[in-house]
Amino acid sequence: MTPTKERRGFHGAAELAHESARAGKYLEQVRAACAAGDKAAAERALRQAINELETARAGLRIGME
């Protein structure tokens, strides 16, 4: 068995990267909404980013087991 420190990847890494990238897109929307002064749009995009990051975190926990 390969020691933990020598592992290069884990199951679900691609999905984690995808969810994280999607969260980044929502954070860009938050930035744009804040720049435009649109509080409602910023809140919506921030909620979406949080959802994506929580999905990624759950995937990371599963992939680490």
The first five atom37 places (N, CA, C, CB, O) and aatype in JSON, in Angstrom:
{
  "aatype": [12, 16, 14, 16, 11, 6, 1, 1, 7, 13, 8, 7, 0, 0, 6, 10, 0, 8, 6, 15, 0, 1, 0, 7, 11, 18, 10, 6, 5, 19, 1, 0, 0, 4, 0, 0, 7, 3, 11, 0, 0, 0, 6, 1, 0, 10, 1, 5, 0, 9, 2, 6, 10, 6, 16, 0, 1, 0, 7, 10, 1, 9, 7, 12, 6],
  "atom_mask": [
    [1, 1, 1, 1, 1],
    [1, 1, 1, 1, 1],
    [1, 1, 1, 1, 1],
    [1, 1, 1, 1, 1],
    [1, 1, 1, 1, 1],
    [1, 1, 1, 1, 1],
    [1, 1, 1, 1, 1],
    [1, 1, 1, 1, 1],
    [1, 1, 1, 0, 1],
    [1, 1, 1, 1, 1],
    [1, 1, 1, 1, 1],
    [1, 1, 1, 0, 1],
    [1, 1, 1, 1, 1],
    [1, 1, 1, 1, 1],
    [1, 1, 1, 1, 1],
    [1, 1, 1, 1, 1],
    [1, 1, 1, 1, 1],
    [1, 1, 1, 1, 1],
    [1, 1, 1, 1, 1],
    [1, 1, 1, 1, 1],
    [1, 1, 1, 1, 1],
    [1, 1, 1, 1, 1],
    [1, 1, 1, 1, 1],
    [1, 1, 1, 0, 1],
    [1, 1, 1, 1, 1],
    [1, 1, 1, 1, 1],
    [1, 1, 1, 1, 1],
    [1, 1, 1, 1, 1],
    [1, 1, 1, 1, 1],
    [1, 1, 1, 1, 1],
    [1, 1, 1, 1, 1],
    [1, 1, 1, 1, 1],
    [1, 1, 1, 1, 1],
    [1, 1, 1, 1, 1],
    [1, 1, 1, 1, 1],
    [1, 1, 1, 1, 1],
    [1, 1, 1, 0, 1],
    [1, 1, 1, 1, 1],
    [1, 1, 1, 1, 1],
    [1, 1, 1, 1, 1],
    [1, 1, 1, 1, 1],
    [1, 1, 1, 1, 1],
    [1, 1, 1, 1, 1],
    [1, 1, 1, 1, 1],
    [1, 1, 1, 1, 1],
    [1, 1, 1, 1, 1],
    [1, 1, 1, 1, 1],
    [1, 1, 1, 1, 1],
    [1, 1, 1, 1, 1],
    [1, 1, 1, 1, 1],
    [1, 1, 1, 1, 1],
    [1, 1, 1, 1, 1],
    [1, 1, 1, 1, 1],
    [1, 1, 1, 1, 1],
    [1, 1, 1, 1, 1],
    [1, 1, 1, 1, 1],
    [1, 1, 1, 1, 1],
    [1, 1, 1, 1, 1],
    [1, 1, 1, 0, 1],
    [1, 1, 1, 1, 1],
    [1, 1, 1, 1, 1],
    [1, 1, 1, 1, 1],
    [1, 1, 1, 0, 1],
    [1, 1, 1, 1, 1],
    [1, 1, 1, 1, 1]
  ],
  "atom_positions": [
    [[0.84, -1.19, 0.0], [0.0, 0.0, 0.0], [0.88, 1.25, 0.0], [-0.96, 0.0, 1.22], [1.9, 1.28, 0.69]],
    [[0.51, 2.25, -0.76], [1.26, 3.49, -0.86], [0.99, 4.36, 0.36], [0.89, 4.25, -2.16], [-0.16, 4.58, 0.73]],
    [[2.06, 4.87, 1.0], [1.85, 5.78, 2.14], [1.03, 7.0, 1.71], [3.21, 6.22, 2.73], [1.09, 7.43, 0.56]],
    [[0.28, 7.54, 2.66], [-0.61, 8.67, 2.38], [0.13, 9.85, 1.75], [-1.29, 9.13, 3.66], [-0.39, 10.46, 0.82]],
    [[1.31, 10.18, 2.23], [2.04, 11.33, 1.72], [2.51, 11.15, 0.28], [3.23, 11.61, 2.6], [2.79, 12.14, -0.4]],
    [[2.59, 9.91, -0.2], [3.07, 9.66, -1.55], [1.94, 9.56, -2.57], [3.87, 8.39, -1.57], [2.21, 9.46, -3.77]],
    [[0.71, 9.59, -2.14], [-0.41, 9.52, -3.07], [-0.47, 10.79, -3.9], [-1.73, 9.31, -2.31], [-0.29, 11.89, -3.39]],
    [[-0.73, 10.63, -5.18], [-0.78, 11.78, -6.09], [-2.21, 12.23, -6.37], [-0.1, 11.43, -7.4], [-2.41, 13.35, -6.84]],
    [[-3.17, 11.44, -6.09], [-4.55, 11.8, -6.37], [-5.49, 11.03, -5.48], [0.0, 0.0, 0.0], [-5.06, 10.29, -4.6]],
    [[-6.76, 11.2, -5.71], [-7.75, 10.48, -4.94], [-9.02, 10.38, -5.78], [-8.02, 11.18, -3.58], [-9.21, 11.12, -6.74]],
    [[-9.86, 9.48, -5.39], [-11.12, 9.28, -6.09], [-11.96, 10.55, -5.97], [-11.88, 8.05, -5.53], [-12.18, 11.04, -4.86]],
    [[-12.43, 11.05, -7.07], [-13.28, 12.24, -7.05], [-12.53, 13.55, -7.23], [0.0, 0.0, 0.0], [-13.13, 14.62, -7.12]],
    [[-11.24, 13.5, -7.5], [-10.46, 14.74, -7.64], [-10.96, 15.59, -8.8], [-8.97, 14.42, -7.84], [-11.01, 16.81, -8.69]],
    [[-11.33, 14.96, -9.9], [-11.82, 15.72, -11.05], [-13.13, 16.44, -10.72], [-12.03, 14.79, -12.26], [-13.33, 17.59, -11.11]],
    [[-14.0, 15.76, -10.0], [-15.27, 16.38, -9.6], [-15.03, 17.54, -8.64], [-16.2, 15.34, -8.96], [-15.7, 18.57, -8.72]],
    [[-14.07, 17.36, -7.74], [-13.73, 18.42, -6.8], [-13.22, 19.65, -7.54], [-12.67, 17.93, -5.8], [-13.6, 20.78, -7.23]],
    [[-12.37, 19.44, -8.51], [-11.85, 20.55, -9.3], [-12.97, 21.26, -10.05], [-10.78, 20.06, -10.29], [-12.98, 22.48, -10.14]],
    [[-13.91, 20.49, -10.59], [-15.03, 21.07, -11.34], [-15.91, 21.92, -10.42], [-15.87, 19.95, -12.01], [-16.29, 23.04, -10.77]],
    [[-16.24, 21.38, -9.25], [-17.08, 22.13, -8.31], [-16.38, 23.4, -7.85], [-17.44, 21.25, -7.08], [-17.01, 24.45, -7.72]],
    [[-15.08, 23.32, -7.62], [-14.32, 24.49, -7.19], [-14.28, 25.56, -8.28], [-12.9, 24.09, -6.79], [-14.39, 26.75, -8.0]],
    [[-14.11, 25.13, -9.52], [-14.1, 26.07, -10.64], [-15.45, 26.76, -10.78], [-13.73, 25.36, -11.96], [-15.52, 27.96, -11.04]],
    [[-16.52, 26.0, -10.6], [-17.85, 26.59, -10.67], [-18.05, 27.62, -9.56], [-18.94, 25.5, -10.59], [-18.65, 28.67, -9.78]],
    [[-17.54, 27.31, -8.37], [-17.64, 28.27, -7.25], [-16.9, 29.55, -7.61], [-17.06, 27.65, -5.94], [-17.35, 30.64, -7.28]],
    [[-15.76, 29.42, -8.28], [-14.99, 30.59, -8.69], [-15.78, 31.48, -9.65], [0.0, 0.0, 0.0], [-15.7, 32.7, -9.57]],
    [[-16.54, 30.85, -10.54], [-17.37, 31.63, -11.47], [-18.44, 32.41, -10.71], [-18.02, 30.7, -12.51], [-18.73, 33.56, -11.03]],
    [[-19.03, 31.76, -9.7], [-20.04, 32.47, -8.9], [-19.4, 33.6, -8.11], [-20.76, 31.49, -7.94], [-20.02, 34.65, -7.93]],
    [[-18.19, 33.41, -7.64], [-17.5, 34.49, -6.91], [-17.21, 35.67, -7.83], [-16.2, 33.97, -6.29], [-17.24, 36.82, -7.39]],
    [[-16.93, 35.4, -9.09], [-16.77, 36.49, -10.06], [-18.09, 37.25, -10.22], [-16.29, 35.94, -11.45], [-18.09, 38.47, -10.35]],
    [[-19.2, 36.52, -10.2], [-20.51, 37.17, -10.28], [-20.75, 38.03, -9.04], [-21.63, 36.11, -10.43], [-21.33, 39.11, -9.14]],
    [[-20.31, 37.54, -7.88], [-20.43, 38.33, -6.64], [-19.66, 39.64, -6.8], [-19.91, 37.53, -5.4], [-20.17, 40.71, -6.48]],
    [[-18.43, 39.54, -7.29], [-17.59, 40.73, -7.48], [-18.26, 41.73, -8.43], [-16.22, 40.33, -8.03], [-18.3, 42.93, -8.15]],
    [[-18.78, 41.21, -9.54], [-19.43, 42.08, -10.52], [-20.69, 42.73, -9.94], [-19.77, 41.29, -11.79], [-20.94, 43.91, -10.16]],
    [[-21.46, 41.95, -9.19], [-22.69, 42.49, -8.59], [-22.36, 43.56, -7.56], [-23.52, 41.36, -7.94], [-23.04, 44.58, -7.47]],
    [[-21.31, 43.32, -6.78], [-20.91, 44.33, -5.79], [-20.45, 45.61, -6.48], [-19.78, 43.78, -4.89], [-20.77, 46.71, -6.04]],
    [[-19.7, 45.46, -7.56], [-19.23, 46.63, -8.3], [-20.39, 47.42, -8.88], [-18.27, 46.2, -9.42], [-20.34, 48.64, -9.0]],
    [[-21.47, 46.69, -9.25], [-22.65, 47.35, -9.81], [-23.61, 47.82, -8.73], [-23.37, 46.4, -10.76], [-24.6, 48.49, -9.03]],
    [[-23.32, 47.48, -7.48], [-24.2, 47.89, -6.39], [-25.47, 47.08, -6.28], [0.0, 0.0, 0.0], [-26.45, 47.54, -5.69]],
    [[-25.49, 45.88, -6.84], [-26.67, 45.02, -6.84], [-26.56, 44.0, -5.71], [-26.84, 44.3, -8.21], [-26.02, 42.91, -5.89]],
    [[-27.1, 44.37, -4.54], [-26.98, 43.52, -3.36], [-27.7, 42.19, -3.53], [-27.54, 44.25, -2.15], [-27.18, 41.16, -3.1]],
    [[-28.86, 42.18, -4.13], [-29.63, 40.95, -4.3], [-28.89, 39.95, -5.19], [-31.01, 41.26, -4.91], [-28.83, 38.76, -4.88]],
    [[-28.31, 40.43, -6.28], [-27.56, 39.55, -7.17], [-26.31, 39.04, -6.47], [-27.17, 40.28, -8.47], [-25.93, 37.88, -6.66]],
    [[-25.67, 39.87, -5.68], [-24.47, 39.45, -4.94], [-24.82, 38.35, -3.95], [-23.83, 40.65, -4.22], [-24.08, 37.38, -3.81]],
    [[-25.94, 38.52, -3.25], [-26.36, 37.5, -2.28], [-26.68, 36.18, -2.97], [-27.59, 37.98, -1.49], [-26.31, 35.11, -2.47]],
    [[-27.38, 36.24, -4.11], [-27.7, 35.02, -4.86], [-26.45, 34.29, -5.3], [-28.57, 35.35, -6.08], [-26.32, 33.08, -5.12]],
    [[-25.53, 35.03, -5.89], [-24.3, 34.42, -6.39], [-23.45, 33.88, -5.24], [-23.49, 35.44, -7.2], [-22.82, 32.83, -5.38]],
    [[-23.43, 34.58, -4.13], [-22.67, 34.1, -2.98], [-23.26, 32.81, -2.42], [-22.62, 35.18, -1.89], [-22.52, 31.9, -2.05]],
    [[-24.59, 32.73, -2.36], [-25.22, 31.47, -1.92], [-24.86, 30.33, -2.85], [-26.75, 31.62, -1.87], [-24.59, 29.21, -2.39]],
    [[-24.85, 30.59, -4.15], [-24.48, 29.55, -5.12], [-23.02, 29.12, -4.94], [-24.71, 30.05, -6.56], [-22.71, 27.93, -5.0]],
    [[-22.14, 30.09, -4.72], [-20.73, 29.78, -4.51], [-20.55, 28.92, -3.26], [-19.9, 31.06, -4.39], [-19.79, 27.95, -3.26]],
    [[-21.25, 29.27, -2.2], [-21.18, 28.5, -0.96], [-21.67, 27.08, -1.19], [-22.01, 29.17, 0.14], [-21.06, 26.13, -0.71]],
    [[-22.77, 26.93, -1.93], [-23.28, 25.58, -2.23], [-22.25, 24.76, -2.99], [-24.57, 25.67, -3.04], [-22.04, 23.59, -2.67]],
    [[-21.62, 25.36, -3.97], [-20.6, 24.65, -4.76], [-19.42, 24.25, -3.88], [-20.12, 25.51, -5.94], [-18.9, 23.14, -4.0]],
    [[-18.98, 25.16, -3.01], [-17.85, 24.85, -2.14], [-18.2, 23.78, -1.12], [-17.39, 26.11, -1.43], [-17.36, 22.94, -0.79]],
    [[-19.42, 23.79, -0.62], [-19.82, 22.74, 0.32], [-19.93, 21.39, -0.37], [-21.16, 23.1, 0.98], [-19.61, 20.35, 0.21]],
    [[-20.37, 21.4, -1.62], [-20.39, 20.15, -2.4], [-18.97, 19.65, -2.61], [-21.11, 20.36, -3.76], [-18.71, 18.46, -2.5]],
    [[-18.06, 20.56, -2.92], [-16.66, 20.19, -3.11], [-16.06, 19.65, -1.81], [-15.83, 21.4, -3.61], [-15.32, 18.67, -1.82]],
    [[-16.38, 20.29, -0.71], [-15.86, 19.82, 0.58], [-16.36, 18.43, 0.9], [-16.25, 20.79, 1.71], [-15.6, 17.59, 1.38]],
    [[-17.63, 18.18, 0.65], [-18.18, 16.84, 0.89], [-17.48, 15.81, 0.0], [-19.7, 16.83, 0.64], [-17.18, 14.7, 0.44]],
    [[-17.24, 16.18, -1.25], [-16.53, 15.28, -2.15], [-15.11, 15.01, -1.7], [0.0, 0.0, 0.0], [-14.61, 13.9, -1.85]],
    [[-14.46, 16.02, -1.15], [-13.1, 15.86, -0.64], [-13.1, 14.9, 0.54], [-12.51, 17.21, -0.23], [-12.22, 14.04, 0.63]],
    [[-14.04, 15.03, 1.42], [-14.12, 14.13, 2.58], [-14.32, 12.69, 2.12], [-15.27, 14.56, 3.52], [-13.69, 11.77, 2.66]],
    [[-15.18, 12.5, 1.14], [-15.43, 11.15, 0.64], [-14.18, 10.62, -0.05], [-16.64, 11.14, -0.33], [-13.83, 9.45, 0.12]],
    [[-13.51, 11.46, -0.83], [-12.31, 11.04, -1.57], [-11.13, 10.73, -0.68], [0.0, 0.0, 0.0], [-10.25, 9.96, -1.07]],
    [[-11.1, 11.3, 0.51], [-9.99, 11.07, 1.4], [-10.13, 9.76, 2.16], [-9.87, 12.21, 2.37], [-9.14, 9.24, 2.68]],
    [[-11.33, 9.21, 2.23], [-11.56, 7.98, 2.99], [-11.06, 6.77, 2.24], [-13.03, 7.8, 3.3], [-11.17, 5.65, 2.73]]
  ]
}
